[in-house]
């Protein structure tokens, strides 16, 4: 999959500037370029959707610390995070993530809407 910069550039150049696509400058030139560009754009958009994180997220990203949106417990009615942190965001390492989960909390990849939080079941 291409990176964000390539997707943005591809979308700009496929925007038919002056009535013509700019294929010669596009990082997606070649066979099925429009299909590949749409697929990569969709993947990047879906990756930005808030979702509850798993330990695999850290392992897959090979990072020691990651900013997350934390809900401390279901009994807290999903009120988010430690307000001493920046509006719900916390920077956790793997051990911090495990602690949050062990104490009944959950971590999100980005700030969820109230509807997303209510629609997502808490782990048993």
C-alpha atoms as one frame of an Amber mdcrd trajectory, in Angstrom:
protein
   0.000   0.000   0.000   1.182   3.509  -0.784   1.765   6.092   1.901  -0.516
   9.045   2.574   1.560  11.445   0.472   1.355   9.205  -2.589  -2.413   8.790
  -2.212  -2.916  12.553  -1.896  -0.675  13.197  -4.907  -2.475  10.540  -6.946
  -5.875  12.030  -6.116  -4.676  15.521  -7.008  -3.298  14.392 -10.358  -6.312
  12.228 -11.208  -8.551  15.206 -10.544  -8.412  16.045 -14.235  -6.781  19.415
 -13.864  -7.607  21.516 -16.917  -9.702  18.627 -18.232  -6.821  16.134 -18.439
  -5.363  13.741 -15.872  -1.683  14.242 -15.118  -0.701  10.566 -15.467   2.958
  11.170 -16.288   3.564  12.641 -12.786   1.312  10.272 -10.847   2.776   7.689
  -8.446  -0.010   5.330  -9.619   0.727   5.347 -13.339   0.263   2.058 -15.120
  -2.272  -0.722 -15.270  -5.340  -0.410 -13.002  -4.010   2.841 -11.543  -7.449
   4.232 -10.608  -8.456   0.969  -8.910  -5.202   0.801  -6.923  -5.516   4.466
  -5.925  -9.105   4.004  -4.686  -8.168   0.852  -2.769  -5.241   2.587  -1.019
  -7.343   5.676  -0.234 -10.055   3.499   1.303  -7.510   1.567   3.385  -6.066
   4.802   4.762  -9.527   6.153   5.599 -10.546   2.941   7.355  -7.309   2.961
   9.366  -8.351   6.354  10.752 -11.698   5.083  12.057 -11.821   4.790  15.826
 -11.676   1.195  16.995 -10.874  -0.550  20.238  -7.215  -1.492  20.318  -5.631
  -4.858  20.996  -2.139  -5.844  22.051  -1.605  -6.761  18.394  -1.788  -3.035
  17.523   1.445  -2.427  19.405   3.111  -5.529  18.045   2.067  -4.720  14.475
   3.281  -1.123  14.721   6.548  -1.958  16.516   6.218   1.017  18.836   7.054
   1.377  22.504   4.484   4.096  23.213   1.285   5.091  21.474  -1.259   7.876
  22.053  -4.688   6.418  22.708  -8.137   7.488  23.850  -8.831   5.679  27.108
 -12.113   4.736  28.750 -11.313   3.589  32.244 -14.283   1.326  32.882 -17.743
   0.361  31.801 -19.025   1.310  35.246 -17.820   4.863  34.561 -20.448   4.908
  31.802 -17.718   5.253  29.195 -16.538   8.634  30.386 -13.198   9.022  28.761
  -9.828   8.895  30.292  -7.825  10.660  32.888  -8.695  14.315  32.574  -5.193
  15.228  33.729  -4.169  14.033  30.294  -4.959  16.117  27.223  -8.752  15.818
  26.819  -8.824  12.067  27.192  -5.623  11.231  25.341  -2.983   9.228  27.125
   0.381   8.020  25.893   0.679   4.395  26.910   3.314   1.759  26.531   2.488
  -1.928  26.245   2.493  -2.415  30.040   0.230   0.623  30.466  -2.155  -0.801
  27.891  -2.249  -4.148  29.701  -2.949  -2.333  32.993  -5.856  -0.397  31.483
  -7.369  -3.581  30.056  -6.794  -5.564  33.286  -8.642  -2.903  35.276 -11.632
  -3.021  32.937 -10.758  -0.164  30.603 -10.390  -0.001  26.860  -8.186   1.975
  24.502  -9.179   3.411  21.123  -7.047   4.267  18.100  -8.694   7.709  17.928
 -11.410   9.579  19.780 -14.699   7.718  19.268 -18.075   9.363  18.982 -20.645
   8.677  21.686 -22.488   6.482  19.192 -19.375   4.416  18.469 -18.663   3.995
  22.181 -22.234   2.901  22.920 -22.325   0.493  19.952 -19.077  -1.247  20.948
 -19.391  -4.028  23.507 -17.043  -4.096  26.464 -14.806  -7.142  26.702 -15.975
  -9.736  29.212
